[in-house]
Amino acid sequence: MYAVEVSDQIMIAHSFRGELFGPAQNVHGATLVIRVAFLADELDAHGIVVDIARAQALLKDALGPLNYRNLDELPQFKGVNTTTEFLTRHLFEHFAAAARAGELGRDSRELTSIRVTVAESPTARAWYEAPLW
């Protein structure tokens, strides 16, 4: 299995609803490190999994609207607990759509899966991984 992984970080604010979250029910900030891995069984004819530059540009595009924002105020997250786990799937959908549209420099049917990891601290992270097809 081959993989190419790109990463970046964002700063956000948000809050959670529910007693389970204790003090995190209050608005708080977080610096999130996001890693996106593209996996393939084989390299393509050019010797790549995906074009790294395109993958990095897609990551910046996905994170731009979230960076330095209070997620509670964004319409797409209205009424949603924007947990680390939730954000992994939200970002996965962005990359899956781009891959299926051929935006990564490779036939997306040759990709095995995409994994999105969001780290909320050096010791805690979540990920979502799924096949594209």
Helices and strands as residue ranges (DSSP letters): E 2-14, G 19-25, E 28-40, H 52-63, E 69-70, G 71-73, G 75-77, H 84-100, G 108-110, E 113-121, E 124-130
